[in-house]
Amino acid sequence: MLTASLSVGFSLRSSYPRVSMRIKSGSPVCDVLGFRRMNSARESSPRNSDAGTILDDVEETISSVLSNGIDENTNVLDLPASDREAVGVAIVLKRRLDAMKRSGDCRRCWLQQKHCVCDECPSLEAAALPKVNRLFLLTHHKEIGLVVDTAKLILSSFPSKARLVVGGIGREYQHSMGEMLDAFEGDRALVLFPSDSAVTFREIERHFDGSVKGDTDDSNDASWDVVVVDGTWQQARKLYNRYIPEGGGPQRVELSEEAVRILGAEDASGHQLRRHPVKWREVSTLEATRLLLRDMMNDSYSSFSRASSIKPWEELAKYQSIGDAAAQEQLGPPRISDKKQN
């Protein structure tokens, strides 16, 4: 059986600009979810914010960086150039996590306790991801703790497979960064990000297996390490350029035509709450990821997952609707920035 490593981002072709979505208070999405009733339930039964979450790993990374006399009051310009970025990022993260603690925000969904969605969005660990070994979220540090971030729902849905990798902090401080970079050295690595060389997962699988789907080649069952770039469009592009080797390294993968049609549907619900003048740039990290999982596993899922009828990519779509509704209730109506966004 072949070993495999997969780094993921999504290729956005000409079909994407047709995609649009509006979620607002009183909308059909909110009404179907019974969002006000859910909000009342959250208020009456707050969750334990001290439960183990991915933020525990972030705090461990912060502690590793801010050691040997370095703390959040350190002037980074007094440090060696090689240490400045990691310390700067760690200081920003510490201040944000400290603010979350003071506010009593949920450490799993990053929302205020009265808007917590964890009861509606439980772990999906019982639902198999047969072709995924590890799922890395290469994330800009400004996304950590952000109410509107969608990657947190991926991390909390697959706690044993998902890894948060914070951009700007090296492997000497962050175990997940080392895991991700080592995964790029594997036999099969992919990145889901706009590229003229991107092809669908099915095409990649056929190329590496040397056979069409349905054959019994053992390599067809190999699992993949998956890396998803998370941030605003500008942040994600910088992370991609920094960590994904140009002209080599992981192969680029795009969503299938069927997945693109789903994104372009009139009732598409996979957009982030942050608005952007270019509509396809509103497609969320969660939506791109769940549709890739669908491309990877939909055809053969029933044979892999006899113990569960849950299709994780379908559950993730529900989770985003729930999370967006709660985030909007907390933040108010979405706004589009007047600033030019690239």
MOBELTA-V938869 format. One line per field, one symbol per residue. ss: DSSP state (2 for helix, 1 for strand, 0 for the rest). A space follows every 50 residues. Layout:
ss: ???
//
This chain:
ss: 00000001010000022200000000022222202222222222000000 00022222222222200000000002220022222222222222222222 22200000000022200000000000000001111111102220000000 22222220000111110000000022222222200000011010000011 22222222200000000222200111111100222222222220000000 11110022222222000000100000002222102222222222222000 222200000002222222222222222222200000000000
//
